[in-house]
Amino acid sequence: MPMLEPEEARRWFDGAVEENYRMLYGVAYNILRNPQSAEDATQEAVLRAFSQINTLDNPRAVSSWLVRIVQNVARDMRKKHTPILASSLEDGEKILEPVVATVDVDQSEADEERNALRSAVAKLSPEQSAVVTMRYMEEMDVVQIAERLGKNPNAIAALLHRARGALKKVLVRKTKVRIVRKGSVSHVD
């Protein structure tokens, strides 16, 4: 990265983070599956990136550089911590909170489908997960994704195609298992 005055570098970095923050959070969430943990991972990644800003060789590739950092931070967090839902009781005791279903069946099915999709995205490669997140969560087109990641639009289109195929396989496999487990169908074609 060309040498900038410290204040100039900070402003440039702040702009890059602001432009990419939702995407970075989405990547962290796809790995961690917890909003607070994803926020923590994103913040930690931003701090880490700022402390290592001198290692950035190509400022045009800042988005992909930030994505790699947030992926590494989120994976490290996932390895180190297993989330526990707990509530404080008297004397500081902790117990697992029961999950209470208070939503109607339609909302529950929609949540189940969303969770299945998130789970399937988490099984993609980090690169595929990032482009799927940018395309469908950030609603960016292929050219915008290519520009952000510093890659060729054709390469991004091919990566999205492979990612959709992988998602389809994972989701079809889950659907077959769910149908058989519910007992409504004894075999699936």
KOLGUBA-820182 format. One record per residue: x, y, z of N, C-alpha, C in turn; residue in three letters. Coordinates in pm, whole numbers, plus 50000, padded with zeros to 5 digits. Layout:
<recs>
  n_px  n_py  n_pz ca_px ca_py ca_pz  c_px  c_py  c_pz res
     X     Y     Z     X     Y     Z     X     Y     Z ALA
...
</recs>
This chain:
<recs>
  n_px  n_py  n_pz ca_px ca_py ca_pz  c_px  c_py  c_pz res
 50085 49882 50000 50000 50000 50000 50089 50124 50000 MET
 50058 50223 49915 50139 50344 49912 50136 50411 50049 PRO
 50243 50475 50082 50252 50541 50212 50155 50659 50217 MET
 50071 50657 50318 49978 50766 50342 50008 50823 50480 LEU
 49970 50945 50499 49981 51004 50632 49888 50924 50724 GLU
 49922 50909 50853 49839 50828 50944 49691 50864 50943 PRO
 49659 50992 50945 49519 51033 50945 49451 50998 50813 GLU
 49522 51015 50704 49471 50981 50571 49446 50830 50560 GLU
 49539 50751 50611 49526 50605 50609 49407 50560 50693 ALA
 49388 50625 50808 49275 50590 50894 49143 50621 50826 ARG
 49133 50735 50759 49009 50770 50688 48983 50673 50574 ARG
 49088 50638 50498 49072 50541 50390 49024 50407 50445 TRP
 49086 50361 50553 49050 50233 50614 48906 50237 50665 PHE
 48868 50346 50734 48731 50358 50784 48629 50348 50671 ASP
 48659 50412 50558 48570 50405 50442 48559 50263 50387 GLY
 48673 50194 50381 48673 50055 50331 48593 49965 50423 ALA
 48607 49984 50554 48533 49902 50650 48384 49932 50640 VAL
 48350 50060 50633 48208 50097 50623 48144 50037 50498 GLU
 48214 50041 50388 48163 49988 50261 48143 49836 50266 GLU
 48225 49766 50344 48224 49620 50346 48164 49559 50473 ASN
 48120 49640 50567 48084 49588 50699 47972 49483 50695 TYR
 47865 49511 50623 47754 49414 50618 47799 49280 50561 ARG
 47882 49285 50458 47933 49162 50399 48020 49088 50500 MET
 48107 49159 50570 48196 49097 50668 48114 49031 50780 LEU
 48013 49103 50827 47925 49046 50929 47856 48920 50877 TYR
 47808 48924 50754 47742 48807 50695 47835 48688 50685 GLY
 47960 48710 50649 48058 48601 50641 48080 48543 50781 VAL
 48096 48629 50881 48115 48583 51019 47992 48507 51069 ALA
 47874 48558 51035 47751 48492 51079 47737 48353 51015 TYR
 47775 48341 50889 47768 48211 50822 47858 48109 50889 ASN
 47965 48153 50948 48056 48061 51016 48012 48034 51159 ILE
 47968 48137 51231 47942 48125 51375 47796 48097 51412 LEU
 47702 48136 51327 47560 48110 51351 47504 48178 51476 ARG
 47566 48286 51517 47521 48357 51636 47543 48507 51611 ASN
 47438 48588 51621 47453 48730 51588 47559 48802 51673 PRO
 47558 48779 51804 47654 48847 51890 47797 48801 51861 GLN
 47815 48671 51841 47948 48620 51808 47995 48673 51674 SER
 47904 48683 51577 47939 48737 51446 47980 48883 51457 ALA
 47909 48958 51539 47945 49099 51561 48083 49108 51626 GLU
 48107 49026 51727 48238 49024 51794 48350 48988 51696 ASP
 48327 48887 51614 48428 48844 51517 48455 48955 51416 ALA
 48350 49022 51372 48367 49130 51275 48448 49244 51335 THR
 48415 49282 51458 48490 49388 51525 48636 49350 51546 GLN
 48659 49227 51591 48796 49179 51611 48873 49178 51479 GLU
 48808 49137 51372 48873 49134 51241 48910 49275 51195 ALA
 48823 49371 51220 48852 49509 51182 48973 49560 51260 VAL
 48978 49531 51389 49093 49573 51470 49221 49507 51421 LEU
 49212 49378 51393 49329 49304 51343 49375 49360 51209 ARG
 49278 49387 51122 49312 49440 50989 49380 49577 51002 ALA
 49329 49662 51089 49389 49794 51105 49533 49783 51157 PHE
 49554 49690 51249 49690 49674 51303 49786 49615 51199 SER
 49731 49551 51094 49814 49489 50991 49801 49561 50856 GLN
 49754 49683 50858 49726 49754 50733 49850 49766 50645 ILE
 49967 49768 50705 50090 49780 50625 50119 49654 50545 ASN
 50052 49542 50574 50074 49419 50499 49989 49411 50373 THR
 49896 49505 50357 49809 49507 50240 49889 49557 50119 LEU
 49913 49468 50024 49992 49503 49906 49911 49578 49801 ASP
 49784 49539 49784 49703 49596 49678 49576 49658 49739 ASN
 49569 49789 49752 49451 49853 49812 49321 49821 49739 PRO
 49328 49785 49611 49207 49751 49536 49150 49617 49582 ARG
 49231 49536 49649 49187 49406 49698 49152 49410 49847 ALA
 49121 49528 49898 49093 49542 50040 48974 49455 50084 VAL
 48872 49443 49999 48754 49363 50036 48791 49217 50058 SER
 48864 49158 49966 48900 49017 49981 48996 48999 50098 SER
 49083 49096 50123 49175 49092 50236 49095 49094 50367 TRP
 48996 49182 50376 48912 49188 50496 48831 49060 50515 LEU
 48779 49004 50405 48703 48879 50413 48791 48767 50469 VAL
 48913 48756 50420 49003 48652 50470 49030 48669 50619 ARG
 49048 48792 50663 49073 48816 50805 48951 48779 50888 ILE
 48831 48821 50845 48711 48789 50923 48686 48638 50924 VAL
 48714 48569 50813 48698 48423 50811 48792 48358 50913 GLN
 48916 48403 50916 49013 48346 51010 48973 48372 51155 ASN
 48930 48493 51185 48888 48527 51321 48767 48444 51361 VAL
 48668 48435 51272 48546 48359 51303 48577 48210 51323 ALA
 48663 48156 51240 48700 48015 51257 48773 47993 51389 ARG
 48862 48084 51423 48932 48074 51551 48833 48080 51666 ASP
 48736 48170 51658 48634 48179 51763 48552 48052 51773 MET
 48517 47996 51659 48437 47873 51658 48514 47759 51722 ARG
 48644 47752 51697 48726 47646 51756 48739 47662 51907 LYS
 48749 47786 51953 48776 47812 52094 48652 47812 52182 LYS
 48538 47846 52124 48417 47864 52205 48301 47784 52151 HIS
 48228 47723 52242 48101 47664 52205 47995 47747 52274 THR
 47902 47808 52200 47805 47897 52263 47710 47822 52354 PRO
 47682 47882 52468 47589 47825 52566 47485 47930 52597 ILE
 47359 47892 52584 47252 47982 52623 47235 47968 52773 LEU
 47258 48075 52847 47250 48065 52992 47182 48189 53047 ALA
 47120 48173 53164 47062 48288 53232 47110 48286 53376 SER
 47135 48403 53428 47185 48412 53565 47073 48384 53663 SER
 47105 48308 53764 47013 48281 53873 47073 48337 54000 LEU
 47005 48322 54112 47060 48365 54239 47191 48291 54263 GLU
 47279 48351 54337 47411 48294 54369 47496 48271 54247 ASP
 47463 48334 54134 47547 48325 54014 47543 48192 53943 GLY
 47447 48104 53975 47437 47976 53906 47395 47999 53761 GLU
 47432 47906 53675 47393 47912 53534 47321 47783 53499 LYS
 47215 47794 53421 47147 47675 53369 47117 47699 53222 ILE
 47102 47594 53149 47064 47607 53009 46919 47651 53002 LEU
 46893 47748 52918 46756 47797 52902 46678 47705 52811 GLU
 46556 47670 52847 46475 47590 52755 46433 47675 52636 PRO
 46429 47614 52522 46384 47685 52403 46233 47667 52394 VAL
 46159 47778 52397 46014 47773 52398 45962 47814 52262 VAL
 45879 47727 52202 45821 47758 52071 45698 47843 52092 ALA
 45707 47970 52055 45593 48060 52071 45545 48116 51938 THR
 45603 48068 51829 45562 48119 51698 45471 48019 51631 VAL
 45395 48067 51536 45305 47977 51466 45381 47883 51374 ASP
 45314 47783 51323 45376 47678 51243 45441 47735 51117 VAL
 45375 47829 51048 45431 47886 50926 45564 47955 50953 ASP
 45570 48033 51061 45694 48101 51096 45801 47999 51134 GLN
 45761 47896 51203 45856 47791 51242 45915 47721 51119 SER
 45831 47691 51021 45879 47628 50898 45971 47721 50821 GLU
 45938 47849 50817 46023 47947 50748 46159 47956 50819 ALA
 46157 47957 50952 46282 47961 51028 46364 47835 51003 ASP
 46298 47721 50996 46366 47595 50970 46433 47596 50833 GLU
 46362 47650 50733 46419 47659 50598 46538 47755 50596 GLU
 46525 47869 50665 46635 47964 50673 46757 47902 50740 ARG
 46735 47829 50848 46845 47763 50918 46910 47656 50832 ASN
 46828 47583 50756 46883 47481 50666 46970 47547 50559 ALA
 46924 47659 50508 47002 47730 50406 47132 47784 50465 LEU
 47126 47843 50584 47248 47892 50649 47346 47778 50675 ARG
 47293 47666 50718 47378 47550 50743 47444 47502 50615 SER
 47367 47502 50507 47422 47460 50377 47530 47557 50330 ALA
 47508 47687 50347 47608 47787 50307 47736 47768 50388 VAL
 47722 47732 50514 47840 47711 50600 47925 47594 50551 ALA
 47866 47503 50475 47940 47387 50425 48016 47419 50296 LYS
 47992 47535 50240 48064 47576 50119 48207 47615 50155 LEU
 48291 47624 50053 48426 47675 50076 48414 47821 50120 SER
 48515 47874 50188 48508 48014 50231 48486 48110 50114 PRO
 48548 48083 50001 48533 48169 49884 48390 48162 49831 GLU
 48333 48040 49823 48196 48025 49776 48099 48091 49874 GLN
 48122 48071 50003 48036 48131 50105 48036 48283 50094 SER
 48153 48339 50070 48163 48485 50059 48085 48538 49938 ALA
 48099 48473 49822 48028 48524 49704 47877 48501 49714 VAL
 47836 48391 49775 47692 48368 49796 47637 48474 49891 VAL
 47711 48504 49996 47668 48608 50090 47656 48743 50021 THR
 47756 48777 49941 47751 48906 49871 47637 48911 49770 MET
 47615 48800 49699 47513 48799 49594 47372 48802 49652 ARG
 47346 48720 49753 47208 48704 49799 47175 48781 49926 TYR
 47273 48807 50011 47245 48886 50131 47269 49035 50105 MET
 47378 49063 50034 47411 49202 50002 47345 49248 49873 GLU
 47288 49154 49797 47221 49181 49671 47311 49253 49571 GLU
 47437 49210 49566 47532 49266 49471 47527 49184 49343 MET
 47555 49248 49229 47562 49172 49106 47704 49118 49087 ASP
 47722 49035 48987 47850 48967 48964 47963 49066 48943 VAL
 47937 49173 48870 48041 49273 48843 48083 49343 48973 VAL
 47987 49377 49057 48019 49442 49185 48101 49348 49274 GLN
 48063 49221 49277 48137 49123 49357 48279 49112 49304 ILE
 48293 49104 49174 48426 49093 49112 48512 49214 49147 ALA
 48454 49332 49138 48528 49453 49172 48570 49452 49319 GLU
 48479 49413 49406 48508 49412 49549 48618 49312 49583 ARG
 48617 49197 49517 48716 49093 49546 48840 49101 49459 LEU
 48839 49192 49363 48954 49207 49275 48973 49088 49183 GLY
 48861 49033 49134 48866 48917 49045 48790 48945 48916 LYS
 48804 48854 48822 48737 48862 48694 48588 48827 48713 ASN
 48495 48902 48652 48352 48870 48664 48318 48728 48617 PRO
 48387 48678 48514 48361 48541 48469 48399 48439 48576 ASN
 48507 48465 48648 48548 48376 48756 48445 48377 48868 ALA
 48390 48494 48897 48287 48506 49001 48160 48434 48958 ILE
 48121 48449 48831 48002 48380 48780 48019 48229 48790 ALA
 48136 48179 48755 48162 48035 48764 48161 47989 48910 ALA
 48218 48070 48998 48219 48036 49140 48077 48033 49197 LEU
 47995 48129 49158 47855 48129 49201 47781 48007 49148 LEU
 47807 47971 49023 47743 47853 48964 47779 47727 49044 HIS
 47907 47711 49074 47950 47594 49152 47891 47597 49293 ARG
 47884 47715 49351 47828 47728 49486 47680 47692 49487 ALA
 47605 47738 49387 47462 47703 49381 47443 47552 49362 ARG
 47529 47490 49280 47521 47345 49263 47550 47272 49393 GLY
 47650 47318 49466 47683 47256 49594 47569 47275 49694 ALA
 47510 47394 49697 47397 47420 49786 47280 47328 49753 LEU
 47253 47313 49625 47142 47228 49582 47163 47085 49630 LYS
 47285 47033 49613 47314 46896 49658 47294 46882 49808 LYS
 47344 46976 49885 47331 46969 50031 47185 46977 50072 VAL
 47111 47070 50012 46970 47088 50051 46884 46970 50007 LEU
 46910 46914 49890 46835 46797 49844 46862 46680 49938 VAL
 46987 46662 49976 47024 46554 50068 46952 46571 50201 ARG
 46948 46694 50254 46879 46720 50381 46730 46693 50368 LYS
 46670 46733 50255 46527 46713 50234 46495 46564 50231 THR
 46578 46486 50162 46555 46341 50157 46561 46281 50296 LYS
 46658 46322 50375 46671 46270 50511 46552 46311 50594 VAL
 46508 46435 50582 46395 46484 50660 46268 46408 50624 ARG
 46244 46382 50497 46124 46311 50454 46125 46170 50511 ILE
 46237 46102 50502 46245 45966 50553 46231 45964 50704 VAL
 46292 46059 50773 46283 46061 50919 46142 46090 50968 ARG
 46069 46173 50896 45932 46203 50937 45839 46086 50911 LYS
 45885 45992 50831 45805 45873 50806 45696 45893 50703 GLY
 45693 46006 50635 45587 46028 50540 45613 45959 50407 SER
 45740 45927 50379 45776 45860 50255 45882 45756 50289 VAL
 45867 45637 50239 45964 45532 50272 46085 45534 50180 SER
 46070 45589 50061 46184 45603 49972 46170 45733 49892 HIS
 46281 45785 49849 46283 45909 49774 46361 45886 49648 VAL
 46304 45929 49534 46374 45913 49406 46481 46016 49389 ASP
</recs>
